Amino acid sequence: MRSALANKLKTVREVAARLGVRSLAAFGSVLRDDFDPIRSDIDLIVDFGGADLGPWMRRYFELQRELESVLGFHVDLMLEGSQLNPFVRATVERGRASLYVAA
């Protein structure tokens, strides 16, 4: 796992737990050697376990903002179960690394 995530994993897990995340995983360039700390963003997929995300998905956007603050990168946050074309879904599943799973 790239240092952009590895060095801050404890804090990422604390944020996820506090906001009621069931699971959080990374995918994309942040897990590969082609991650560019100047131009890349961090792609994450989140599962809130079907919980109410609040008006206008407040928890979703709160999670995104807090993770961007912690990680120092723009975070593209995708909901688990989102409708994706098969190519994108295969790419996500093939290169996915778990960051947090609720106990």
C-alpha positions, 0 to 999 in steps of 0.5 A: 500500500502506498505511503499516502495511505499507509502512514495515515491508516490509523486515522483513516480507520478512526474517521471511518468508525466514527462516521459509521462506515461498515467497510472502506477500500482503496483502488486505482493508482494509489495502490500502484507504482504510477501514483503521482503525489502531485496529480493523482487523487485517491479512489475509495469505495465505501459501504455504510451498510444501508444506513441512512446517510442523512439529508443530502448524504451528509455522512458521505460528504463528511467522510469525503471531506475528513479523508481529504483533510487527513490524507492531503489529497482529493478523494474520489469516494464511490458507494459500494453497490454503485451501478458501474459498467462491467469494465470499471467494476472489474477494474475496481474488484481486481485492484482493491485493498481493504482499509477498514472493516467494522467489528 
